[in-house]
Amino acid sequence: MEIEAIERQQVACLSTVEKEFCVKDFVWSKEEWPMISYDDFEQVDDIPVVSLSTVMNGVRGEEYEKVCKDMVHACEKWGFFKLIDHGVESEIIKRMVGRCNELFDLPMDQKMKGARSTSLPLGYCASNPDYGHNLPWAEIIQLLQSPQQVVTFATKVYDDHHKPLSDAIMDYMNALDGLGMVIFEILAHGLGLPDDFFTKNMDKKDETMIRINRYPPCPLPEKCLGLGSHSDPHTLTILLQDEVGGLQVQKSDNTWVGIRPIPKSFVINIGDTLEAWTNGRLKSVVHRAVVNREKKRLSVAYFFSPRGEAVIECHPKLVGDDQVNPRKYKPFTWGDFRKELLIQKRVLGKTALNRYLISS
């Protein structure tokens, strides 16, 4: 049987003392099997590329207006774009990638010192045994934007030698915090809203989360997934992906397109919360991570979220009358939305946001 291609020793890279996986745990439902490979970038369409070179140089006027227009257009059509000339120092990125790979290369028993608790999905996790089936072929680290939590996690893994990892993560987080605020201001301006419409609700960094994924080589990539199809529930995601490839985005016709990695770039995507905040103008799009037989892959996702009490309600400028562009979503707070996500534990596709849709 083909499933036997995954031998016990190959599953061992994701097995722990507490949970020894079976091969069938990683084989997804047939309707989820990827039809294009991790390195298939031959589609005519690809997500847009936006440069921040003029913005980072302080240029305003017509050039700034064009950047705002281009970014909003990309988010309306795709919900994704590639960002270049973003101003984040290459040394910060290089150090982050290096320290994360060093961590994932550690023996399993050492990584498990930083294992997540049963109450919160924070810390290290080999796949995700709580799901029961359709398990992701991935190792995962999730942490909040909290210096204390980052240091605590790194100390559990490395004891007194934690600083190389904790410093790398915090330097990276701090750099992306600044970049995220620039993106939010550009989007607000491009939508004709006050520049601080989003950023004024982003003052609590502990609502922001980093997720570091490493996808080991997989002997059966045509039937397994590193991460199933989903939309991000947060406001905005800044994704760093290495040169391997594996991120795929679902288009409006339900076909999938692979996102070709560009060196020194980020991939930006809109989350469910921002789609509701803009009355559906900016799109939160379903995406997934596919795996391959030969190469390990690293990705780092940085999820921005507003403070818990922030009310997610679109600006009146983004609402028309009942016939033309009516209000699409009920107001909700990020805190309430987050609680729902924790209760559900696993949300595939784009179902989390749908409960706030206003019935037609």
C-alpha positions as CSV (number, residue, x, y, z in Angstrom):
1,M,0.0,0.0,0.0
2,E,1.3,3.5,-0.9
3,I,0.9,4.8,2.6
4,E,3.7,2.4,3.7
5,A,6.1,4.7,1.8
6,I,6.3,6.6,5.1
7,E,8.4,4.4,7.3
8,R,8.5,4.5,11.1
9,Q,11.9,6.3,11.1
10,Q,10.6,9.0,8.9
11,V,7.7,9.7,11.1
12,A,10.0,9.8,14.1
13,C,11.1,13.4,13.3
14,L,7.7,14.5,14.5
15,S,7.2,11.9,17.3
16,T,7.7,12.5,21.0
17,V,7.9,10.4,24.1
18,E,4.3,11.4,24.9
19,K,3.0,10.8,21.3
20,E,4.3,8.4,18.8
21,F,2.5,9.0,15.5
22,C,1.3,6.5,13.0
23,V,1.7,7.0,9.3
24,K,-2.0,7.3,8.7
25,D,-2.2,10.3,11.0
26,F,-0.5,12.5,8.4
27,V,-2.5,11.4,5.3
28,W,-5.2,14.0,4.6
29,S,-8.7,13.6,3.2
30,K,-8.5,13.0,-0.5
31,E,-10.3,16.3,-1.3
32,E,-7.4,18.1,0.4
33,W,-4.6,16.5,-1.6
34,P,-2.5,19.1,-3.4
35,M,-2.7,18.9,-7.2
36,I,0.3,21.2,-7.8
37,S,3.7,20.6,-6.3
38,Y,5.7,22.9,-3.9
39,D,7.9,24.3,-6.8
40,D,5.2,24.8,-9.4
41,F,5.3,28.5,-10.1
42,E,4.4,28.3,-13.8
43,Q,1.0,30.0,-13.6
44,V,0.5,33.1,-15.7
45,D,-0.8,35.0,-12.7
46,D,1.2,35.7,-9.6
47,I,0.6,37.9,-6.7
48,P,1.7,41.6,-7.1
49,V,5.0,42.9,-5.9
50,V,5.0,46.2,-3.9
51,S,8.2,48.2,-3.2
52,L,8.5,50.5,-0.2
53,S,11.7,52.1,-1.4
54,T,10.1,55.6,-1.8
55,V,8.2,55.3,1.5
56,M,11.3,54.3,3.5
57,N,13.1,57.3,1.9
58,G,10.4,59.6,3.2
59,V,9.0,60.4,-0.2
60,R,5.4,61.6,-0.2
61,G,3.2,63.2,-2.9
62,E,2.3,61.3,-6.0
63,E,4.7,58.5,-5.5
64,Y,3.3,57.8,-2.0
65,E,-0.2,57.9,-3.4
66,K,0.8,55.3,-6.0
67,V,2.2,52.9,-3.4
68,C,-1.0,53.3,-1.4
69,K,-3.2,52.6,-4.5
70,D,-1.1,49.6,-5.6
71,M,-1.1,48.0,-2.1
72,V,-4.9,48.4,-1.7
73,H,-5.5,47.0,-5.2
74,A,-3.4,44.0,-4.5
75,C,-5.3,43.3,-1.3
76,E,-8.7,43.8,-3.1
77,K,-7.8,41.4,-5.8
78,W,-5.5,38.8,-4.2
79,G,-5.5,39.5,-0.4
80,F,-1.7,38.9,-0.8
81,F,1.3,40.7,-2.1
82,K,5.1,40.4,-2.0
83,L,6.9,43.3,-0.3
84,I,10.4,44.4,-1.3
85,D,12.6,47.3,-0.2
86,H,10.9,47.0,3.2
87,G,13.7,48.4,5.4
88,V,14.2,45.4,7.7
89,E,17.9,44.8,8.0
90,S,19.1,41.7,6.3
91,E,21.3,40.8,9.3
92,I,18.2,40.7,11.5
93,I,16.5,38.3,9.1
94,K,19.6,36.2,8.7
95,R,20.2,35.8,12.4
96,M,16.5,34.9,13.0
97,V,16.5,32.2,10.3
98,G,19.8,30.8,11.6
99,R,18.8,30.6,15.2
100,C,15.4,29.0,14.3
101,N,17.0,26.3,12.2
102,E,19.5,25.6,15.0
103,L,16.6,25.1,17.4
104,F,14.7,22.8,15.1
105,D,17.9,20.7,14.6
106,L,18.1,20.0,18.3
107,P,17.2,16.5,19.7
108,M,13.5,16.1,20.3
109,D,13.9,15.8,24.1
110,Q,15.6,19.2,24.2
111,K,13.0,20.9,22.1
112,M,10.3,19.4,24.2
113,K,11.6,21.3,27.2
114,G,9.9,24.3,25.6
115,A,6.7,22.4,24.7
116,R,3.4,24.3,24.8
117,S,1.1,23.9,27.7
118,T,-2.3,22.2,27.6
119,S,-4.1,25.5,28.2
120,L,-2.5,27.8,25.6
121,P,-1.1,26.9,22.1
122,L,2.2,28.7,23.0
123,G,5.7,27.1,22.8
124,Y,7.0,24.2,20.8
125,C,4.9,21.5,19.2
126,A,5.8,18.5,17.0
127,S,2.8,18.5,14.5
128,N,-0.4,18.9,16.5
129,P,-1.6,15.7,18.1
130,D,-4.7,17.5,19.5
131,Y,-6.2,17.5,15.9
132,G,-6.5,13.7,15.9
133,H,-6.3,13.3,12.1
134,N,-5.2,15.3,9.1
135,L,-2.1,16.2,11.0
136,P,0.2,18.9,9.7
137,W,3.6,17.7,8.6
138,A,5.4,20.4,10.5
139,E,7.2,21.4,13.7
140,I,5.8,24.6,15.2
141,I,6.8,27.3,17.7
142,Q,4.2,29.9,18.7
143,L,5.0,32.8,21.0
144,L,3.3,36.1,21.8
145,Q,5.1,39.4,21.3
146,S,6.3,39.4,24.9
147,P,10.0,39.7,25.9
148,Q,9.3,37.8,29.1
149,Q,7.6,34.9,27.2
150,V,10.4,34.7,24.6
151,V,13.1,34.6,27.2
152,T,11.2,32.0,29.3
153,F,10.8,29.8,26.2
154,A,14.4,30.1,25.1
155,T,15.6,29.5,28.7
156,K,13.6,26.3,28.9
157,V,15.4,25.0,25.8
158,Y,18.9,26.4,26.3
159,D,19.1,27.1,30.0
160,D,21.6,29.9,30.6
161,H,22.7,30.0,27.0
162,H,19.3,31.4,25.8
163,K,20.4,34.9,24.7
164,P,21.4,34.1,21.0
165,L,17.8,32.7,20.4
166,S,15.8,35.2,22.5
167,D,17.7,38.2,21.2
168,A,17.3,37.1,17.6
169,I,13.5,36.6,18.1
170,M,13.0,39.9,19.9
171,D,15.1,41.9,17.4
172,Y,13.0,40.4,14.6
173,M,9.7,41.1,16.3
174,N,10.7,44.7,17.0
175,A,11.7,45.3,13.4
176,L,8.4,43.8,12.1
177,D,6.4,45.8,14.6
178,G,7.6,49.0,12.9
179,L,7.1,47.6,9.4
180,G,3.5,46.5,10.2
181,M,2.6,50.0,11.4
182,V,3.9,51.4,8.1
183,I,1.7,48.9,6.1
184,F,-1.4,49.7,8.2
185,E,-1.0,53.5,7.6
186,I,-0.5,52.9,3.8
187,L,-3.7,50.7,3.7
188,A,-5.7,53.2,5.7
189,H,-4.5,56.1,3.5
190,G,-5.2,54.1,0.3
191,L,-8.8,53.4,1.5
192,G,-9.4,57.1,2.1
193,L,-9.5,56.7,5.9
194,P,-7.5,58.5,8.6
195,D,-3.9,57.3,8.5
196,D,-4.2,56.1,12.2
197,F,-7.5,54.3,11.7
198,F,-5.9,50.9,12.3
199,T,-2.7,51.7,14.1
200,K,-4.5,53.5,17.0
201,N,-5.9,50.0,18.0
202,M,-2.5,48.2,17.7
203,D,-0.9,49.6,20.9
204,K,-0.8,46.4,22.8
205,K,2.0,44.2,21.4
206,D,1.1,41.2,23.5
207,E,-1.9,40.6,21.2
208,T,0.6,40.0,18.3
209,M,1.9,36.5,17.8
210,I,4.8,34.8,15.9
211,R,4.6,31.3,14.5
212,I,7.7,29.6,13.3
213,N,7.2,26.6,11.1
214,R,9.6,24.0,9.9
215,Y,8.4,21.4,7.4
216,P,10.7,18.3,7.3
217,P,11.1,16.4,4.0
218,C,8.0,14.2,3.5
219,P,8.0,10.9,1.6
220,L,4.4,11.3,0.6
221,P,3.9,15.0,-0.3
222,E,1.0,14.3,-2.6
223,K,-1.2,13.2,0.3
224,C,0.2,15.2,3.2
225,L,0.1,18.9,4.0
226,G,2.4,21.1,6.1
227,L,-0.6,23.3,6.9
228,G,-4.2,22.8,5.7
229,S,-6.2,25.3,3.8
230,H,-7.3,28.2,6.0
231,S,-7.5,32.0,6.3
232,D,-5.7,33.9,9.0
233,P,-8.1,35.1,11.7
234,H,-5.8,38.0,12.7
235,T,-5.6,41.5,11.1
236,L,-2.4,41.2,9.0
237,T,0.3,38.6,8.5
238,I,3.9,39.3,7.5
239,L,5.4,36.0,6.3
240,L,9.1,35.3,5.8
241,Q,9.6,32.2,3.7
242,D,12.9,30.7,2.6
243,E,13.9,29.8,-1.0
244,V,12.3,26.4,-1.1
245,G,8.6,27.3,-1.8
246,G,5.4,25.7,-0.6
247,L,3.0,28.5,0.1
248,Q,-0.1,28.2,-2.1
249,V,-3.0,30.6,-2.4
250,Q,-6.6,29.8,-3.5
251,K,-7.9,32.0,-6.2
252,S,-11.5,33.1,-6.6
253,D,-12.1,30.2,-9.1
254,N,-11.0,27.7,-6.4
255,T,-7.7,26.9,-8.2
256,W,-4.4,27.1,-6.4
257,V,-1.3,29.1,-7.3
258,G,2.1,28.7,-5.9
259,I,3.9,31.8,-4.5
260,R,7.4,32.0,-5.9
261,P,9.9,33.1,-3.2
262,I,11.8,36.3,-3.8
263,P,15.0,36.8,-1.9
264,K,14.9,39.5,0.7
265,S,11.1,39.9,0.5
266,F,8.2,39.3,2.7
267,V,4.7,38.0,1.8
268,I,1.9,40.1,3.2
269,N,-1.6,38.8,3.6
270,I,-4.9,40.2,4.9
271,G,-6.5,38.5,7.9
272,D,-10.2,37.9,8.6
273,T,-10.3,40.7,11.1
274,L,-9.1,43.3,8.5
275,E,-11.5,42.0,5.9
276,A,-14.4,42.7,8.4
277,W,-12.8,46.0,9.4
278,T,-12.9,47.2,5.7
279,N,-16.4,45.8,5.0
280,G,-15.0,43.2,2.7
281,R,-13.0,45.6,0.6
282,L,-9.7,43.9,1.5
283,K,-9.8,40.2,1.1
284,S,-8.7,37.5,3.6
285,V,-7.8,34.6,1.3
286,V,-7.5,30.8,1.9
287,H,-4.0,29.5,1.7
288,R,-2.0,26.4,2.6
289,A,1.5,25.0,2.9
290,V,2.5,22.0,0.9
291,V,5.6,19.8,1.5
292,N,8.2,18.0,-0.6
293,R,10.3,14.9,-0.5
294,E,13.8,16.4,-0.6
295,K,14.0,19.7,1.2
296,K,13.2,21.0,4.7
297,R,11.4,24.4,4.6
298,L,11.3,27.2,7.1
299,S,8.7,30.0,7.3
300,V,8.1,32.6,10.0
301,A,4.6,34.2,10.2
302,Y,4.0,37.3,12.3
303,F,0.4,37.9,13.1
304,F,-0.8,41.4,14.0
305,S,-3.9,41.8,16.2
306,P,-5.6,44.8,17.8
307,R,-6.0,45.1,21.5
308,G,-8.7,42.8,22.9
309,E,-11.3,45.4,23.5
310,A,-11.0,47.0,20.1
311,V,-14.3,47.0,18.2
312,I,-14.0,45.7,14.7
313,E,-16.4,47.9,12.8
314,C,-15.9,49.4,9.4
315,H,-15.6,53.1,8.8
316,P,-18.8,54.8,7.4
317,K,-16.8,55.7,4.2
318,L,-16.7,52.0,3.4
319,V,-20.5,51.5,3.6
320,G,-23.0,52.4,1.0
321,D,-26.8,52.0,1.0
322,D,-28.6,48.6,1.2
323,Q,-28.5,48.2,-2.5
324,V,-24.9,49.3,-3.2
325,N,-22.1,48.1,-0.8
326,P,-24.2,47.5,2.3
327,R,-22.6,46.7,5.7
328,K,-21.5,43.1,5.5
329,Y,-20.3,42.2,9.0
330,K,-21.7,42.7,12.5
331,P,-19.4,44.6,14.9
332,F,-17.3,42.4,17.2
333,T,-14.3,42.8,19.4
334,W,-11.0,41.0,18.7
335,G,-11.2,39.6,22.3
336,D,-14.5,37.8,21.6
337,F,-13.3,36.6,18.2
338,R,-10.1,35.2,19.8
339,K,-12.1,33.3,22.4
340,E,-14.2,31.7,19.7
341,L,-11.0,30.6,17.9
342,L,-9.6,29.0,21.1
343,I,-12.8,27.1,21.7
344,Q,-12.8,25.8,18.1
345,K,-9.1,24.8,18.3
346,R,-9.0,24.1,14.6
347,V,-10.5,26.1,11.8
348,L,-10.1,25.0,8.2
349,G,-11.1,27.0,5.2
350,K,-12.7,30.3,6.0
351,T,-15.5,29.6,8.5
352,A,-14.5,31.6,11.6
353,L,-15.4,35.0,10.1
354,N,-18.7,33.8,8.5
355,R,-20.5,33.8,11.9
356,Y,-20.3,37.6,11.9
357,L,-21.8,38.0,8.4
358,I,-25.0,40.0,8.2
359,S,-27.7,37.8,6.6
360,S,-28.8,39.1,3.3
